[in-house]
């Protein structure tokens, strides 16, 4: 995997124009939540789960830090929780 080999960013696929997915979600009748700080993650998930409509979580991350997904398994080796590294969020 590119990120594990020390090259976390592929410019052609990661340099994107500024675009608010949360605002776009609101324009088309969904709920949009923008997350720009790690302290907002728990609250954003709580809001998204509590909503009675489809919700877009718009996470702003640092493109120079590779995204690693941690998967927690129960005793039967089945996934019970997925957690992204919050260190990748920009302050």
C-alpha positions in Angstrom: 0.0 0.0 0.0 1.3 3.4 -1.0 0.8 5.0 2.4 2.6 2.2 4.2 5.5 2.6 1.9 6.1 6.2 3.1 4.3 8.0 0.2 0.9 9.0 1.8 -0.2 11.4 -0.9 -0.9 10.9 -4.6 -1.3 14.5 -5.8 -3.5 13.7 -8.9 -6.2 12.0 -6.7 -6.0 14.1 -3.6 -5.7 17.8 -4.7 -9.3 18.7 -4.8 -11.0 22.0 -5.1 -12.6 23.5 -1.9 -16.1 22.2 -1.8 -18.5 21.9 1.2 -20.2 18.6 1.0 -22.1 19.5 4.1 -23.5 22.6 2.5 -24.4 20.7 -0.7 -26.2 18.1 1.4 -28.3 20.9 2.9 -29.1 22.3 -0.6 -30.6 19.0 -1.7 -32.6 18.5 1.5 -30.3 16.3 3.5 -28.6 17.2 6.8 -25.0 18.2 6.5 -22.4 18.4 9.3 -19.0 19.8 8.8 -16.2 18.5 11.0 -12.9 20.5 11.1 -11.6 19.7 14.6 -11.1 16.3 16.3 -13.1 17.6 19.3 -16.2 17.7 17.0 -16.1 14.1 16.0 -18.2 12.6 18.8 -20.8 15.3 18.6 -21.1 15.0 14.8 -21.7 11.3 15.1 -24.3 11.8 17.8 -26.1 14.4 15.7 -26.0 12.2 12.6 -27.3 9.2 14.4 -30.1 11.2 16.1 -31.2 12.7 12.8 -34.3 11.2 11.2 -33.0 11.9 7.7 -30.0 11.0 5.6 -26.9 12.9 6.9 -23.6 13.8 5.3 -20.6 14.0 7.6 -18.0 16.3 5.9 -14.6 15.5 7.6 -11.7 17.9 6.8 -8.5 15.9 7.0 -4.9 16.5 6.4 -4.0 15.0 3.0 -0.4 14.5 4.0 -1.3 12.0 6.7 -2.4 8.6 5.4 -5.8 7.4 6.6 -5.6 4.2 8.6 -8.7 2.4 9.6 -8.8 0.5 12.9 -11.2 -2.4 13.1 -12.1 -3.8 16.5 -13.2 -7.4 16.6 -15.3 -9.2 19.1 -14.4 -12.6 20.5 -15.8 -14.3 17.3 -13.5 -12.2 15.2 -16.4 -10.2 13.8 -16.1 -6.4 13.3 -17.9 -4.5 16.1 -16.5 -1.0 15.5 -14.7 0.9 12.9 -12.6 3.9 14.0 -10.6 6.3 11.8 -7.5 7.8 13.3 -8.6 11.2 14.5 -5.0 12.5 14.3 -5.6 13.1 10.6 -8.1 15.9 11.2 -6.7 19.4 10.7 -7.0 21.9 13.5 
